[in-house]
Amino acid sequence: MADVTGIFIIMFIVASAAFAPLGYFIYKYTKDNSDPFGNTEPHGDSPSAINDLAEKAIHFVKSRIGKK
């Protein structure tokens, strides 16, 4: 009987760790008037160094392909 109890406790701990991010997100989403992480800008409106680098790389590849 101790084996069943031990497995139950271990599975409960694993399940708690697996669903903790979901519970945290639900908590944050319901906290501030359905704004999950406060007032955030829509995707793509804010400048980003990674987006600029990707745009430069795409432009570079297009210019190299266009010259051939």
C-alpha positions in Angstrom: 0.0 0.0 0.0 2.9 2.3 0.6 3.9 2.0 -3.1 0.5 3.3 -4.2 0.7 6.2 -1.9 4.2 7.1 -2.9 3.3 6.9 -6.6 0.2 9.1 -5.9 2.4 11.8 -4.2 5.0 11.7 -7.0 2.3 12.0 -9.7 0.6 14.9 -7.8 3.9 16.8 -7.6 4.6 16.2 -11.3 1.1 17.3 -12.3 1.4 20.4 -10.1 4.7 21.4 -11.8 3.2 20.7 -15.3 0.1 22.8 -14.8 1.7 25.6 -12.8 2.3 27.8 -15.9 -1.3 27.5 -16.9 -2.5 28.5 -13.5 -0.1 31.5 -13.5 -1.4 32.6 -16.9 -5.0 32.3 -15.8 -4.2 34.3 -12.6 -2.5 37.1 -14.5 -5.2 37.1 -17.2 -8.0 37.6 -14.7 -6.1 40.0 -12.5 -6.1 43.3 -14.6 -9.4 43.6 -16.4 -8.6 40.7 -18.9 -5.2 42.2 -19.8 -2.9 39.2 -19.3 0.3 41.2 -18.8 -0.8 44.7 -18.5 -1.1 47.2 -21.4 1.1 45.9 -24.2 1.6 47.2 -27.7 0.2 45.1 -30.6 2.7 42.8 -32.3 4.9 44.6 -34.8 4.4 48.1 -33.7 7.4 48.4 -31.4 10.9 48.6 -32.8 13.1 45.6 -32.3 16.7 44.9 -33.0 16.0 41.4 -34.0 13.3 42.5 -36.5 15.6 45.1 -38.0 18.4 42.5 -38.3 16.0 40.0 -40.0 14.8 42.7 -42.4 18.4 43.6 -43.3 19.2 39.9 -43.9 16.1 39.5 -46.2 17.0 42.6 -48.1 20.6 41.5 -48.5 19.5 38.1 -49.9 17.0 39.6 -52.2 19.6 42.0 -53.6 22.1 39.2 -54.1 19.4 37.1 -55.9 18.3 40.0 -58.0 21.8 40.8 -59.3 22.3 37.3 -60.8 
